[in-house]
Amino acid sequence: MSSTPTDYFGLTIPLMDLLGLVPQHADETGSRTFLPWRAELTNSRGDIHGGTLMSVLDFTLSAAARGADRSVGMATIDMTTSFLSPGRGDLTFTARCLRRGKSIAFCEGEAHDAQGELVVRATATFKVIRKRPGGD
């Protein structure tokens, strides 16, 4: 881990730094992140832990909800996750925003392993948080 916090699409998120998440892309078309495999992220079988997968999905989904709009934040209201195969090795997460209104955003996303196998899929609903003028 770097001593300089990673820029997560305009945000500093210590948990994502701790997990080693690599932000790759976020705009109005969606978001993409990359999670390099590390033993510290695994369960007793050596697969990426479900809690890790959900945390990274939550972030990647919220980045898709924000898109390129840095004037808003997202608060997770609901997230439904389906684990389809063990997370082995490096994983790529992608997400897209299906609809974002003034106060609610609906997103879907997934993670694939290096062989392209679908590992996990999720849908999420976010509350759009408008930043206060002059605030961060």
N, C-alpha and C positions, 0 to 999 in steps of 0.2 A: 504494500500500500504506500502511496505517495504521501508526503507530509503536506503537500498542497491539495486542498479539496478539489475533487473533480467537478466540472461544470455539467450539471445534469439539466441541459436545455434551459439555462438561466437560473437554476436553483442549486443550492448546496444541500445535499441529503446525506448526512453521516452514515446512515444504515446502508445505503447503496455503496458508499465507499468501503464500508466494512465487508460487504459481500463481494466486492471487486467487480461490480457491474460496470460495463463499458457502454456509455451512451453512443449511439451511432447516427440516428436520424430522427427528427421530429418536425413536421410541418402540417399543413392542412390535409395532406394525404394520409397521415398516420405517423407511427413511430416504430423504431427498431432499436433494440439493445442486445448486447452480447454478454453472456455469463461464462467466463472460463471456469472449467472444472477445478475444484480444490477439495481436498479431503475434508477440510473444516466445514464444508457445506453439505456433507452427506449424512445419510441415516446409517443404521447398523448394517445394512446390506451393501453400502458403498454407492448408493444412488443419491442423486441430489434430493435433499430433504423437501417434503411437500411444503413446509412453511417457507423455505427459501423460494420455491417456485411461485408460491402465492404472493410473497412480498415483491418479487421482481415483476410479476404480472401486474400487480396493483400499480406499481410505478409506471410501467410501460403503457398500461391502459390510460392512466391519468395524463401522461405526456401526449397521447393521441387526442385526448379530450381538449387539452390546452392548444394543441397544434402549434402555430407560430405566435399565438396571442400570449404575450408575457404580462398582460394587464390583469389576468385572472389566475386564481388558484383552484384546486379541486379537493373536495372532501368526499371520501368514499361513503356512499350510502349503503350499497349492496354489491356483493361480488359472489358469483356462482362459478365454481371451478370443477372441471372434470379431468381427472388424471387418467390418461389413456395408455401410457407405457412408462417404464422406468426412465428417469433422467440420467443418462450415462454420458459422460464426457461433456464437452463444451455445448452450450445451448444458445440458440438465437430466438429472441422474442420479437414478435411483431403485433401491432395493434392498430385498429382504426376506429374512428368515432363515427357511429352510425347516424347520430343526430345530437346537436347541441343547441339548446334553447337559451333563454335568458338566465334560467336558474338550474336546469338539469341537463346532464349529458349522458348519453348511452353509448357504450363502447363494447367491442369484442376483440379478443386477442388470443394468441397461441404461442407455443414454443416448440421448436424442432431441434433434433440433435444433428450432428454433423452429417449423418447419412440421410437426412431429410425426413426421418420418422417423426410423426406428431406425438409429442410427449404430454402436453397439457393444453387445455382450451378453457377460456373463461369469458364471461360477460360481466359487465359492471355498470353501475349507475353512480354518477357523481353529482354532488351539489356544486354549482359554479359559485365560487367566492370572488366577488369583486373586490379588488384592492382599494384601500382608502387613498384618497388623494394625498400625495406626499409621503405615503407609507411604503414599506417593502412588501 
